[in-house]
């Protein structure tokens, strides 16, 4: 997890078999601050992550999975900043 400038806020090494969603879900629920946006890849496009973010007035910048019936809007220019974590 990094801030808007790419500086690390939290780092956690997980086993390769763990899905990103599991750790990401926990990290997002442990946030002690309220960011304006959360940028993440398709793996985080689940209602279990999106609903808590939206209830805290945090804008998810997450592309919709291919199988999502109603695609969510994506701010493409903001999403390009996700490279900072990669």
N, C-alpha and C positions, 0 to 999 in steps of 0.2 A: 504494500500500500504506500503510495507516494502522494505528495501534495501537488498543487497546480504547477509548481516549477520542477517537479521530478525529484524532489528531495525525499528520502525515505521517512515514512512515519512509523512503519511497522514492517518487520520481516519475519517470516515464519517458514521454515523448511519442513516440507511434508513428504510422506512416502509417495513414490511415483504412482502407486495404484489409487491414491485418493483423488477424487474429482475436485476441480477448482471450486465448484459450487459449495461444497461442504465447508471448507475453510473460509471462503469468501463470505458466506452467509453469517458465520460466527463473527468474523472481523467487522462486518458492517453493523451487526447488532451490538458490538462492544464499543462503537464510536462514542467518544465522550465530547464530541463537538458535532456541529451540524453543517456539513459542506453544502454549497449551493448545487453542486452536480457530482455525480459519480459516473465515471467512464469505465466501461468493462466490455469484454467481448461477448459473443453469443452464448457462451456457457452460462452466463448470469441472467439470461432472459427466462426467468421463472417468476411466477406470481409470488412465491415465497420470498423473493428478494425485492421485486418491484413494489409490492403493496406497502411494506414497511417504509421504503424510501419515500414513496409518495405521501404516506401519512405524516412524515416528518418534513414535508415540503422540500424534499431533495429531488432534483430533476435527474432521472436516470438517462444516461446517454449510452444506450445499449442497443445494438442492432437486434431485430427480431429474428428468432429462429425460423428456419424455412417452413416448419410445420405449424407455426402460429397462424390461426385463422384470420385474426384481425391484426395486421401489422401495426406496430407502434411507430410514431414519428421519430425520426433520428436527425439530430443536428449534425450534419456531415462535417462541417468545418471544425466543430468542437471535438468530434470523434477522432479526428486526425491527430489530436494531442495525446492519444492513448499510447503512442510510440514511446513516451517517456518511461513507462513501466517495462516495456519490452526490452 
